[in-house]
Amino acid sequence: MVRKILYVSGSLGLGHITRDLVIARELRAVCPDVELSWIAANPAATLIEEAGERLHPKAASYANDNEPAEEAARGGQLNLLKYLMKASKDWRENVEVVGGIIAEEHFDLIVGDETYELNVGFMRQPELKKCPYVMIYDFIGLDSMTFNPMEWLGIYMWNRIWSSDFRKGRDSVHDRALFIGEEEDIADEPFGLLLPNRREWARTLCEFVGYVLPFDPVSLQDRSEIRARLGYGDGPLIVCSIGGTAIGREFLNLCGQSFAHLEQTLDGLTMLLVCGPRLAAETLDVPEGVEVRGYVPDLFEHFAACDLALVQGGGATTLELTALQRPFIYFPIEGHFEQAMVAERLERHNAGVRMDLSQTSPRALADQALATLQADHSFATPPVDGGRRAAELIAEMVERLSLIHI
């Protein structure tokens, strides 16, 4: 019997949809009779269609979470309070979109990747939830990044809602919760004053699956072959990337400005700036000799080929570099609490060198890049079979539904 799944992918950047497509592939391997319909906004929606997946006809009504994030960012810094205020209207609309779809069309299961708006919507209006719901997390709880009392209050109220069912000893929102990562990724501290402990919350409600990669690191160990296939020469290669949002113009400009200092020491240097799908390459101000590209499919191959990567602090990008054992320098978006959590994970894995955009000059970046290139690197090996494990747990839900309906 065919089981219909509505897969709603969080659309901020490309990290969520990249792992969701891996989970979908693994799910079909263990449960071939599932039929997936996808909900996501661009650029995630484009990747879904390019992968040959079915985008639900009403996906176009799903609000794009990249837009409020980009509007709330300036100079490489994210104003968290501004972002939450701008995004709240979109989240309400997303609940209406998904609620309308599952009211009109039968689905056996909903899978949501970082669909926090659905959590709140199902909590406040339980009648909207027409079928079992699996939620995928990669962080637990929000953190205020400034001393602004309004931001502190907003974060506290959001965390209070997040943990409210747990305080009552029940979970009325999701029927299964998966956490992408390890237990240590979650702060061992309360959601807020008089609120539950975050790690205890996760231990109680989530199943930890490890990390998800879109590639097998073992298959990308021959750097000479990869460089030749991608058209790179024998000289040093530095790849700079901002990920799937338009946040990062200032960062890429800084990378380009460091080129003149680096090429004085690194003969035959190639520096590639990757703007991603939402930042126009022509908006950058970089010197001659620096290569600039837009969206690059399978960017991880270029990471595997490089001698050094300069990136923002996104979870997916830094995980790929860690798994590939490539040296990198990362710049968490200032004011972005989730990237601060990623920095803690990287420190635990002994991966990457952290720098702050507002405190870094082109000369300082060049000096650190040279030092990183010359240093010995010994990264921890993270568990990267999370796609298979997540698929197995979702398949268990599908099998349970089959038994119920026999």
Contacts in CASP RR format, 6 or more apart in sequence:
PFRMAT RR
TARGET T0000
AUTHOR 0000-0000-0000
METHOD contacts of the structure
MODEL  1
MVRKILYVSGSLGLGHITRDLVIARELRAVCPDVELSWIAANPAATLIEE
AGERLHPKAASYANDNEPAEEAARGGQLNLLKYLMKASKDWRENVEVVGG
IIAEEHFDLIVGDETYELNVGFMRQPELKKCPYVMIYDFIGLDSMTFNPM
EWLGIYMWNRIWSSDFRKGRDSVHDRALFIGEEEDIADEPFGLLLPNRRE
WARTLCEFVGYVLPFDPVSLQDRSEIRARLGYGDGPLIVCSIGGTAIGRE
FLNLCGQSFAHLEQTLDGLTMLLVCGPRLAAETLDVPEGVEVRGYVPDLF
EHFAACDLALVQGGGATTLELTALQRPFIYFPIEGHFEQAMVAERLERHN
AGVRMDLSQTSPRALADQALATLQADHSFATPPVDGGRRAAELIAEMVER
LSLIHI
1 33 0 8 1.000
1 402 0 8 1.000
1 405 0 8 1.000
2 33 0 8 1.000
2 34 0 8 1.000
2 35 0 8 1.000
3 31 0 8 1.000
3 33 0 8 1.000
3 34 0 8 1.000
3 35 0 8 1.000
3 108 0 8 1.000
3 109 0 8 1.000
3 398 0 8 1.000
3 401 0 8 1.000
3 402 0 8 1.000
4 34 0 8 1.000
4 35 0 8 1.000
4 37 0 8 1.000
4 106 0 8 1.000
4 107 0 8 1.000
4 108 0 8 1.000
4 109 0 8 1.000
5 34 0 8 1.000
5 35 0 8 1.000
5 36 0 8 1.000
5 37 0 8 1.000
5 107 0 8 1.000
5 108 0 8 1.000
5 109 0 8 1.000
5 110 0 8 1.000
5 111 0 8 1.000
5 394 0 8 1.000
5 398 0 8 1.000
6 37 0 8 1.000
6 39 0 8 1.000
6 56 0 8 1.000
6 98 0 8 1.000
6 101 0 8 1.000
6 102 0 8 1.000
6 107 0 8 1.000
6 109 0 8 1.000
6 110 0 8 1.000
6 111 0 8 1.000
7 20 0 8 1.000
7 24 0 8 1.000
7 36 0 8 1.000
7 37 0 8 1.000
7 38 0 8 1.000
7 39 0 8 1.000
7 110 0 8 1.000
7 111 0 8 1.000
7 112 0 8 1.000
7 113 0 8 1.000
8 38 0 8 1.000
8 39 0 8 1.000
8 40 0 8 1.000
8 62 0 8 1.000
8 98 0 8 1.000
8 110 0 8 1.000
8 111 0 8 1.000
8 112 0 8 1.000
8 113 0 8 1.000
8 115 0 8 1.000
8 118 0 8 1.000
9 16 0 8 1.000
9 17 0 8 1.000
9 20 0 8 1.000
9 38 0 8 1.000
9 39 0 8 1.000
9 40 0 8 1.000
9 44 0 8 1.000
9 48 0 8 1.000
9 112 0 8 1.000
9 113 0 8 1.000
10 16 0 8 1.000
10 17 0 8 1.000
10 40 0 8 1.000
10 44 0 8 1.000
10 65 0 8 1.000
10 112 0 8 1.000
10 113 0 8 1.000
10 114 0 8 1.000
10 115 0 8 1.000
11 17 0 8 1.000
11 40 0 8 1.000
11 41 0 8 1.000
11 42 0 8 1.000
11 44 0 8 1.000
11 45 0 8 1.000
11 62 0 8 1.000
11 64 0 8 1.000
11 65 0 8 1.000
11 66 0 8 1.000
12 65 0 8 1.000
12 66 0 8 1.000
12 69 0 8 1.000
12 114 0 8 1.000
12 245 0 8 1.000
13 43 0 8 1.000
13 44 0 8 1.000
13 66 0 8 1.000
13 243 0 8 1.000
13 244 0 8 1.000
13 245 0 8 1.000
14 43 0 8 1.000
14 44 0 8 1.000
14 47 0 8 1.000
14 243 0 8 1.000
14 244 0 8 1.000
14 277 0 8 1.000
14 316 0 8 1.000
15 244 0 8 1.000
15 315 0 8 1.000
15 316 0 8 1.000
16 44 0 8 1.000
16 113 0 8 1.000
16 114 0 8 1.000
17 40 0 8 1.000
17 44 0 8 1.000
17 47 0 8 1.000
17 48 0 8 1.000
17 113 0 8 1.000
18 47 0 8 1.000
18 212 0 8 1.000
18 214 0 8 1.000
18 316 0 8 1.000
19 113 0 8 1.000
19 180 0 8 1.000
19 212 0 8 1.000
19 214 0 8 1.000
19 316 0 8 1.000
19 387 0 8 1.000
20 113 0 8 1.000
20 136 0 8 1.000
21 47 0 8 1.000
21 48 0 8 1.000
21 51 0 8 1.000
21 53 0 8 1.000
21 214 0 8 1.000
22 212 0 8 1.000
22 213 0 8 1.000
22 214 0 8 1.000
22 387 0 8 1.000
23 136 0 8 1.000
23 212 0 8 1.000
23 387 0 8 1.000
23 390 0 8 1.000
23 391 0 8 1.000
23 394 0 8 1.000
24 36 0 8 1.000
24 53 0 8 1.000
24 391 0 8 1.000
26 387 0 8 1.000
26 388 0 8 1.000
26 390 0 8 1.000
26 391 0 8 1.000
26 392 0 8 1.000
27 34 0 8 1.000
27 36 0 8 1.000
27 391 0 8 1.000
27 394 0 8 1.000
27 395 0 8 1.000
28 34 0 8 1.000
29 391 0 8 1.000
30 391 0 8 1.000
30 392 0 8 1.000
30 395 0 8 1.000
31 391 0 8 1.000
31 394 0 8 1.000
31 395 0 8 1.000
31 398 0 8 1.000
31 399 0 8 1.000
34 398 0 8 1.000
35 54 0 8 1.000
36 53 0 8 1.000
36 54 0 8 1.000
37 54 0 8 1.000
37 55 0 8 1.000
37 56 0 8 1.000
37 107 0 8 1.000
38 45 0 8 1.000
38 48 0 8 1.000
38 53 0 8 1.000
38 54 0 8 1.000
38 55 0 8 1.000
38 56 0 8 1.000
38 59 0 8 1.000
39 55 0 8 1.000
39 56 0 8 1.000
39 58 0 8 1.000
39 59 0 8 1.000
39 62 0 8 1.000
39 97 0 8 1.000
39 98 0 8 1.000
39 101 0 8 1.000
40 48 0 8 1.000
40 55 0 8 1.000
40 59 0 8 1.000
40 62 0 8 1.000
41 59 0 8 1.000
41 62 0 8 1.000
41 63 0 8 1.000
41 64 0 8 1.000
41 65 0 8 1.000
41 66 0 8 1.000
42 64 0 8 1.000
42 66 0 8 1.000
42 277 0 8 1.000
43 66 0 8 1.000
43 244 0 8 1.000
43 277 0 8 1.000
43 278 0 8 1.000
43 295 0 8 1.000
45 55 0 8 1.000
45 59 0 8 1.000
46 277 0 8 1.000
48 55 0 8 1.000
49 55 0 8 1.000
56 101 0 8 1.000
58 97 0 8 1.000
58 101 0 8 1.000
61 93 0 8 1.000
61 97 0 8 1.000
62 94 0 8 1.000
62 97 0 8 1.000
62 98 0 8 1.000
63 90 0 8 1.000
63 91 0 8 1.000
63 93 0 8 1.000
63 94 0 8 1.000
64 90 0 8 1.000
65 87 0 8 1.000
65 90 0 8 1.000
66 244 0 8 1.000
66 245 0 8 1.000
66 246 0 8 1.000
66 278 0 8 1.000
67 90 0 8 1.000
68 83 0 8 1.000
68 86 0 8 1.000
68 87 0 8 1.000
68 90 0 8 1.000
69 78 0 8 1.000
69 83 0 8 1.000
69 87 0 8 1.000
69 245 0 8 1.000
69 247 0 8 1.000
70 245 0 8 1.000
70 246 0 8 1.000
70 247 0 8 1.000
70 278 0 8 1.000
71 82 0 8 1.000
71 86 0 8 1.000
72 78 0 8 1.000
72 79 0 8 1.000
72 80 0 8 1.000
72 82 0 8 1.000
72 83 0 8 1.000
72 86 0 8 1.000
73 79 0 8 1.000
73 83 0 8 1.000
73 247 0 8 1.000
73 248 0 8 1.000
73 333 0 8 1.000
75 249 0 8 1.000
75 250 0 8 1.000
75 357 0 8 1.000
76 247 0 8 1.000
76 248 0 8 1.000
76 250 0 8 1.000
76 251 0 8 1.000
76 333 0 8 1.000
76 334 0 8 1.000
76 357 0 8 1.000
76 358 0 8 1.000
77 333 0 8 1.000
77 334 0 8 1.000
77 335 0 8 1.000
77 357 0 8 1.000
77 358 0 8 1.000
78 247 0 8 1.000
78 333 0 8 1.000
78 334 0 8 1.000
78 335 0 8 1.000
78 336 0 8 1.000
79 335 0 8 1.000
80 142 0 8 1.000
80 144 0 8 1.000
80 145 0 8 1.000
80 146 0 8 1.000
80 151 0 8 1.000
80 155 0 8 1.000
80 335 0 8 1.000
80 336 0 8 1.000
80 337 0 8 1.000
81 146 0 8 1.000
81 148 0 8 1.000
81 150 0 8 1.000
81 151 0 8 1.000
81 154 0 8 1.000
84 154 0 8 1.000
84 158 0 8 1.000
91 116 0 8 1.000
91 117 0 8 1.000
91 120 0 8 1.000
92 117 0 8 1.000
94 115 0 8 1.000
94 117 0 8 1.000
94 118 0 8 1.000
95 117 0 8 1.000
95 118 0 8 1.000
95 120 0 8 1.000
95 121 0 8 1.000
95 125 0 8 1.000
95 128 0 8 1.000
98 110 0 8 1.000
98 115 0 8 1.000
98 118 0 8 1.000
99 128 0 8 1.000
99 130 0 8 1.000
101 107 0 8 1.000
102 110 0 8 1.000
102 128 0 8 1.000
102 129 0 8 1.000
102 130 0 8 1.000
102 131 0 8 1.000
103 128 0 8 1.000
103 130 0 8 1.000
107 130 0 8 1.000
107 131 0 8 1.000
108 131 0 8 1.000
108 132 0 8 1.000
108 398 0 8 1.000
108 401 0 8 1.000
109 131 0 8 1.000
109 132 0 8 1.000
109 133 0 8 1.000
109 134 0 8 1.000
109 394 0 8 1.000
109 397 0 8 1.000
109 398 0 8 1.000
109 401 0 8 1.000
110 118 0 8 1.000
110 131 0 8 1.000
110 132 0 8 1.000
110 133 0 8 1.000
110 134 0 8 1.000
111 133 0 8 1.000
111 134 0 8 1.000
111 136 0 8 1.000
111 394 0 8 1.000
112 118 0 8 1.000
112 133 0 8 1.000
112 134 0 8 1.000
112 135 0 8 1.000
112 136 0 8 1.000
113 136 0 8 1.000
114 136 0 8 1.000
114 137 0 8 1.000
114 138 0 8 1.000
115 135 0 8 1.000
116 162 0 8 1.000
118 133 0 8 1.000
118 135 0 8 1.000
119 135 0 8 1.000
119 162 0 8 1.000
119 173 0 8 1.000
119 174 0 8 1.000
120 161 0 8 1.000
121 128 0 8 1.000
122 128 0 8 1.000
122 129 0 8 1.000
122 133 0 8 1.000
122 172 0 8 1.000
122 173 0 8 1.000
122 174 0 8 1.000
123 161 0 8 1.000
123 164 0 8 1.000
123 165 0 8 1.000
123 172 0 8 1.000
123 173 0 8 1.000
126 172 0 8 1.000
132 175 0 8 1.000
132 176 0 8 1.000
132 397 0 8 1.000
132 401 0 8 1.000
133 173 0 8 1.000
133 174 0 8 1.000
133 175 0 8 1.000
134 174 0 8 1.000
134 175 0 8 1.000
134 176 0 8 1.000
134 177 0 8 1.000
134 178 0 8 1.000
134 393 0 8 1.000
134 394 0 8 1.000
134 397 0 8 1.000
135 173 0 8 1.000
135 174 0 8 1.000
135 176 0 8 1.000
135 177 0 8 1.000
135 178 0 8 1.000
136 177 0 8 1.000
136 178 0 8 1.000
136 179 0 8 1.000
136 180 0 8 1.000
136 390 0 8 1.000
137 177 0 8 1.000
137 178 0 8 1.000
137 179 0 8 1.000
137 180 0 8 1.000
137 202 0 8 1.000
137 206 0 8 1.000
138 179 0 8 1.000
138 180 0 8 1.000
138 181 0 8 1.000
138 185 0 8 1.000
138 315 0 8 1.000
139 185 0 8 1.000
139 186 0 8 1.000
139 338 0 8 1.000
139 341 0 8 1.000
140 179 0 8 1.000
140 186 0 8 1.000
140 187 0 8 1.000
140 198 0 8 1.000
140 199 0 8 1.000
140 201 0 8 1.000
140 202 0 8 1.000
140 206 0 8 1.000
141 158 0 8 1.000
141 159 0 8 1.000
141 162 0 8 1.000
141 191 0 8 1.000
141 198 0 8 1.000
142 155 0 8 1.000
142 158 0 8 1.000
142 159 0 8 1.000
142 162 0 8 1.000
142 337 0 8 1.000
143 155 0 8 1.000
143 337 0 8 1.000
143 340 0 8 1.000
143 341 0 8 1.000
144 151 0 8 1.000
144 152 0 8 1.000
144 155 0 8 1.000
144 156 0 8 1.000
144 337 0 8 1.000
145 151 0 8 1.000
145 334 0 8 1.000
145 335 0 8 1.000
145 336 0 8 1.000
145 337 0 8 1.000
145 340 0 8 1.000
146 335 0 8 1.000
156 192 0 8 1.000
156 193 0 8 1.000
159 191 0 8 1.000
159 192 0 8 1.000
159 195 0 8 1.000
160 191 0 8 1.000
160 192 0 8 1.000
160 195 0 8 1.000
162 191 0 8 1.000
163 191 0 8 1.000
163 195 0 8 1.000
163 196 0 8 1.000
163 201 0 8 1.000
165 171 0 8 1.000
165 172 0 8 1.000
165 173 0 8 1.000
166 196 0 8 1.000
166 201 0 8 1.000
166 204 0 8 1.000
166 205 0 8 1.000
167 195 0 8 1.000
167 196 0 8 1.000
171 177 0 8 1.000
171 205 0 8 1.000
174 205 0 8 1.000
175 397 0 8 1.000
176 207 0 8 1.000
176 393 0 8 1.000
176 394 0 8 1.000
176 397 0 8 1.000
177 205 0 8 1.000
177 206 0 8 1.000
177 207 0 8 1.000
178 206 0 8 1.000
178 207 0 8 1.000
178 209 0 8 1.000
178 390 0 8 1.000
178 393 0 8 1.000
178 394 0 8 1.000
179 185 0 8 1.000
179 186 0 8 1.000
179 202 0 8 1.000
179 206 0 8 1.000
179 207 0 8 1.000
179 208 0 8 1.000
179 209 0 8 1.000
179 210 0 8 1.000
180 209 0 8 1.000
180 210 0 8 1.000
180 211 0 8 1.000
180 212 0 8 1.000
180 386 0 8 1.000
180 390 0 8 1.000
181 208 0 8 1.000
181 209 0 8 1.000
181 210 0 8 1.000
181 211 0 8 1.000
181 383 0 8 1.000
181 386 0 8 1.000
182 208 0 8 1.000
182 210 0 8 1.000
182 382 0 8 1.000
182 383 0 8 1.000
183 199 0 8 1.000
183 202 0 8 1.000
183 203 0 8 1.000
183 208 0 8 1.000
184 345 0 8 1.000
184 348 0 8 1.000
185 341 0 8 1.000
185 344 0 8 1.000
185 345 0 8 1.000
186 198 0 8 1.000
186 199 0 8 1.000
186 202 0 8 1.000
187 198 0 8 1.000
187 199 0 8 1.000
187 341 0 8 1.000
188 197 0 8 1.000
188 198 0 8 1.000
188 199 0 8 1.000
189 197 0 8 1.000
189 198 0 8 1.000
189 199 0 8 1.000
190 196 0 8 1.000
190 197 0 8 1.000
190 198 0 8 1.000
191 197 0 8 1.000
191 198 0 8 1.000
191 201 0 8 1.000
202 208 0 8 1.000
207 393 0 8 1.000
209 386 0 8 1.000
209 387 0 8 1.000
209 389 0 8 1.000
209 390 0 8 1.000
209 393 0 8 1.000
210 382 0 8 1.000
210 383 0 8 1.000
210 384 0 8 1.000
210 385 0 8 1.000
210 386 0 8 1.000
210 389 0 8 1.000
211 319 0 8 1.000
211 323 0 8 1.000
211 382 0 8 1.000
211 383 0 8 1.000
211 384 0 8 1.000
211 386 0 8 1.000
212 384 0 8 1.000
212 386 0 8 1.000
212 387 0 8 1.000
212 390 0 8 1.000
213 319 0 8 1.000
213 320 0 8 1.000
213 323 0 8 1.000
213 384 0 8 1.000
214 300 0 8 1.000
215 298 0 8 1.000
215 300 0 8 1.000
215 320 0 8 1.000
217 323 0 8 1.000
217 324 0 8 1.000
217 325 0 8 1.000
217 384 0 8 1.000
220 226 0 8 1.000
220 300 0 8 1.000
220 301 0 8 1.000
220 304 0 8 1.000
220 324 0 8 1.000
223 304 0 8 1.000
223 305 0 8 1.000
226 301 0 8 1.000
226 304 0 8 1.000
226 305 0 8 1.000
227 233 0 8 1.000
227 234 0 8 1.000
227 237 0 8 1.000
227 305 0 8 1.000
230 301 0 8 1.000
230 302 0 8 1.000
230 305 0 8 1.000
232 270 0 8 1.000
232 305 0 8 1.000
233 270 0 8 1.000
235 266 0 8 1.000
235 267 0 8 1.000
235 268 0 8 1.000
235 269 0 8 1.000
235 270 0 8 1.000
236 266 0 8 1.000
236 267 0 8 1.000
236 268 0 8 1.000
236 269 0 8 1.000
236 270 0 8 1.000
236 307 0 8 1.000
236 308 0 8 1.000
236 373 0 8 1.000
237 269 0 8 1.000
237 270 0 8 1.000
237 272 0 8 1.000
237 305 0 8 1.000
237 306 0 8 1.000
237 307 0 8 1.000
237 308 0 8 1.000
238 255 0 8 1.000
238 262 0 8 1.000
238 269 0 8 1.000
238 270 0 8 1.000
238 271 0 8 1.000
238 272 0 8 1.000
238 306 0 8 1.000
238 307 0 8 1.000
238 308 0 8 1.000
238 309 0 8 1.000
238 310 0 8 1.000
238 369 0 8 1.000
239 272 0 8 1.000
239 274 0 8 1.000
239 299 0 8 1.000
239 302 0 8 1.000
239 303 0 8 1.000
239 305 0 8 1.000
239 306 0 8 1.000
239 308 0 8 1.000
239 309 0 8 1.000
239 310 0 8 1.000
240 251 0 8 1.000
240 252 0 8 1.000
240 255 0 8 1.000
240 256 0 8 1.000
240 271 0 8 1.000
240 272 0 8 1.000
240 273 0 8 1.000
240 274 0 8 1.000
240 309 0 8 1.000
240 310 0 8 1.000
240 311 0 8 1.000
241 273 0 8 1.000
241 274 0 8 1.000
241 276 0 8 1.000
241 299 0 8 1.000
241 309 0 8 1.000
241 310 0 8 1.000
241 311 0 8 1.000
241 312 0 8 1.000
241 317 0 8 1.000
242 248 0 8 1.000
242 251 0 8 1.000
242 252 0 8 1.000
242 274 0 8 1.000
242 275 0 8 1.000
242 276 0 8 1.000
242 279 0 8 1.000
242 311 0 8 1.000
242 312 0 8 1.000
243 274 0 8 1.000
243 276 0 8 1.000
243 311 0 8 1.000
243 312 0 8 1.000
243 314 0 8 1.000
243 317 0 8 1.000
244 276 0 8 1.000
244 277 0 8 1.000
244 278 0 8 1.000
245 278 0 8 1.000
245 279 0 8 1.000
246 278 0 8 1.000
246 279 0 8 1.000
247 312 0 8 1.000
247 333 0 8 1.000
248 279 0 8 1.000
248 312 0 8 1.000
248 333 0 8 1.000
249 279 0 8 1.000
249 283 0 8 1.000
249 284 0 8 1.000
250 357 0 8 1.000
251 312 0 8 1.000
251 331 0 8 1.000
251 357 0 8 1.000
252 273 0 8 1.000
252 275 0 8 1.000
252 279 0 8 1.000
252 284 0 8 1.000
252 286 0 8 1.000
253 284 0 8 1.000
253 285 0 8 1.000
253 286 0 8 1.000
254 357 0 8 1.000
254 360 0 8 1.000
254 362 0 8 1.000
254 365 0 8 1.000
255 271 0 8 1.000
255 273 0 8 1.000
255 286 0 8 1.000
255 310 0 8 1.000
255 365 0 8 1.000
256 271 0 8 1.000
256 273 0 8 1.000
256 286 0 8 1.000
256 287 0 8 1.000
256 290 0 8 1.000
256 362 0 8 1.000
257 286 0 8 1.000
257 287 0 8 1.000
257 362 0 8 1.000
258 362 0 8 1.000
258 363 0 8 1.000
258 365 0 8 1.000
258 366 0 8 1.000
258 369 0 8 1.000
259 269 0 8 1.000
259 271 0 8 1.000
259 286 0 8 1.000
259 287 0 8 1.000
259 289 0 8 1.000
259 290 0 8 1.000
260 287 0 8 1.000
260 362 0 8 1.000
261 362 0 8 1.000
261 363 0 8 1.000
261 366 0 8 1.000
261 367 0 8 1.000
262 269 0 8 1.000
262 271 0 8 1.000
262 366 0 8 1.000
262 369 0 8 1.000
262 370 0 8 1.000
263 269 0 8 1.000
265 370 0 8 1.000
266 370 0 8 1.000
266 373 0 8 1.000
270 291 0 8 1.000
271 289 0 8 1.000
271 290 0 8 1.000
271 291 0 8 1.000
272 291 0 8 1.000
272 292 0 8 1.000
272 293 0 8 1.000
272 302 0 8 1.000
273 281 0 8 1.000
273 284 0 8 1.000
273 286 0 8 1.000
273 290 0 8 1.000
273 291 0 8 1.000
273 292 0 8 1.000
273 293 0 8 1.000
274 293 0 8 1.000
274 294 0 8 1.000
274 295 0 8 1.000
274 296 0 8 1.000
274 299 0 8 1.000
274 302 0 8 1.000
275 281 0 8 1.000
275 284 0 8 1.000
275 292 0 8 1.000
275 293 0 8 1.000
275 294 0 8 1.000
275 295 0 8 1.000
276 294 0 8 1.000
276 295 0 8 1.000
276 296 0 8 1.000
277 294 0 8 1.000
277 295 0 8 1.000
279 294 0 8 1.000
281 292 0 8 1.000
281 293 0 8 1.000
281 294 0 8 1.000
284 292 0 8 1.000
286 292 0 8 1.000
296 302 0 8 1.000
300 320 0 8 1.000
300 324 0 8 1.000
303 309 0 8 1.000
303 320 0 8 1.000
303 321 0 8 1.000
303 324 0 8 1.000
303 326 0 8 1.000
304 324 0 8 1.000
304 326 0 8 1.000
306 326 0 8 1.000
307 327 0 8 1.000
307 373 0 8 1.000
308 326 0 8 1.000
308 327 0 8 1.000
308 328 0 8 1.000
308 329 0 8 1.000
308 369 0 8 1.000
308 372 0 8 1.000
308 373 0 8 1.000
309 321 0 8 1.000
309 326 0 8 1.000
309 327 0 8 1.000
309 328 0 8 1.000
309 329 0 8 1.000
310 328 0 8 1.000
310 329 0 8 1.000
310 330 0 8 1.000
310 331 0 8 1.000
310 365 0 8 1.000
310 369 0 8 1.000
311 317 0 8 1.000
311 318 0 8 1.000
311 321 0 8 1.000
311 328 0 8 1.000
311 329 0 8 1.000
311 330 0 8 1.000
311 331 0 8 1.000
312 330 0 8 1.000
312 331 0 8 1.000
312 332 0 8 1.000
312 333 0 8 1.000
312 339 0 8 1.000
313 330 0 8 1.000
313 331 0 8 1.000
313 332 0 8 1.000
313 333 0 8 1.000
313 339 0 8 1.000
313 342 0 8 1.000
313 343 0 8 1.000
314 330 0 8 1.000
314 332 0 8 1.000
314 339 0 8 1.000
314 342 0 8 1.000
315 339 0 8 1.000
315 342 0 8 1.000
315 345 0 8 1.000
318 328 0 8 1.000
318 330 0 8 1.000
318 342 0 8 1.000
318 346 0 8 1.000
318 351 0 8 1.000
318 352 0 8 1.000
319 382 0 8 1.000
319 384 0 8 1.000
321 328 0 8 1.000
321 351 0 8 1.000
321 352 0 8 1.000
322 346 0 8 1.000
322 349 0 8 1.000
322 351 0 8 1.000
322 352 0 8 1.000
322 379 0 8 1.000
322 380 0 8 1.000
322 382 0 8 1.000
323 381 0 8 1.000
323 382 0 8 1.000
323 384 0 8 1.000
325 377 0 8 1.000
325 379 0 8 1.000
327 352 0 8 1.000
327 353 0 8 1.000
327 372 0 8 1.000
327 373 0 8 1.000
327 375 0 8 1.000
327 377 0 8 1.000
328 351 0 8 1.000
328 352 0 8 1.000
328 353 0 8 1.000
328 372 0 8 1.000
329 352 0 8 1.000
329 353 0 8 1.000
329 354 0 8 1.000
329 355 0 8 1.000
329 365 0 8 1.000
329 368 0 8 1.000
329 369 0 8 1.000
329 372 0 8 1.000
330 343 0 8 1.000
330 346 0 8 1.000
330 352 0 8 1.000
330 353 0 8 1.000
330 354 0 8 1.000
330 355 0 8 1.000
331 354 0 8 1.000
331 355 0 8 1.000
331 356 0 8 1.000
331 357 0 8 1.000
331 360 0 8 1.000
332 339 0 8 1.000
332 340 0 8 1.000
332 342 0 8 1.000
332 343 0 8 1.000
332 354 0 8 1.000
332 356 0 8 1.000
333 339 0 8 1.000
334 356 0 8 1.000
334 357 0 8 1.000
334 358 0 8 1.000
343 354 0 8 1.000
346 352 0 8 1.000
346 354 0 8 1.000
347 354 0 8 1.000
348 380 0 8 1.000
349 379 0 8 1.000
349 380 0 8 1.000
349 382 0 8 1.000
350 378 0 8 1.000
350 379 0 8 1.000
350 380 0 8 1.000
351 379 0 8 1.000
351 380 0 8 1.000
352 372 0 8 1.000
352 379 0 8 1.000
353 368 0 8 1.000
353 372 0 8 1.000
355 364 0 8 1.000
355 365 0 8 1.000
355 368 0 8 1.000
END
